[in-house]
Amino acid sequence: MEIETDVVSNSSGSARLRLANTDILVGIKAELGEPLCDRPNEGRLEFFVDCSANATPKFEGRGGEELASEISTFLTRAYAHPHCLDLKLLCVIPRQQSWVLYIDVLLLECGGNLHDAVSIAVKAALFNTRLPNLTVTMGEKGEAELELSDDPFDCRRLDVTNVPCVVTLNKIGHYHVVDATMQEEACTLGRILMGVTEKGTISAMKKDGCGSLHPDSIYDMMQSGKKVGETLNRHLMEQLREEEKMGRKKPQMGFLR
């Protein structure tokens, strides 16, 4: 697995991931906007997934729209867990202004295991995201005025330690397979998608496919998914932190094995 961060110059954070024949680019744009009515003290994340028509022949025409909607919906569910990302830290002025992170995902090449690969790329891009520090002052009429810092080094980072990675377990015969290829996915009648944090918390789970799963199989798959998710999150964060300490000016690249 090859991960490269800070690859899009006009974004707040970005990452590119290559996993075998899967190639994914993620760009994040941070903008100020009004918070949601039911969450006045929080910012929010909005996912947009685009499947390139060149990624696979299946995506020609409108073939990738259903998959793009499925990925963005599951990521939204996984990130909605209260112990994943503290959205209150994105609030600037309660009920008035908060940070909105627009997360654009582009599937450049499809080689299988897309949900997992996208989630890893998104976490790396969030780690790379920088929010400019701002000053809030009160105007003469009592309205709040915001002033963003122009210094690119005067910014703050997000704590993505508990951001989940998606682990997909494909049931093939009497076994369940992680990180399946396209050929293995074609042999799968049922699978489970899990959003797993570094502490083993399951933030979201979904059963997919037309085949049925026995409760004992589901339990075994969940236990395997938690172990894989914990290990994946831990190694990913270690690699990202190591690259941050090196302080490279060129795009950062890490390898996970």
Buried (B, 14 or more C-beta within 10 A) or exposed (E): BEBBBBBBEEBBBBBBBBBBEBBBBBBBBBEBBEBEEEEBEBBBBEBEBBBBBEBBEEBEEEBBEEBBEBBBBBBBBBBBBEEBBBBEBBBBBEEBBBBBBBBBBBBBBBBBBBBBBBBBBBBBBBBBBBBBEBEEEEEEEEEEEEEEEEEEEEBEEBEBBBBBBBBBBBBBEEEBBBBBBBEBBEEBEBBBBBBBBBEEBBBBBBEBBEEEBEEEBBEBBBEBBBBBBBBBBEBBBEBBEEBBEEEEEEBBBBEBE
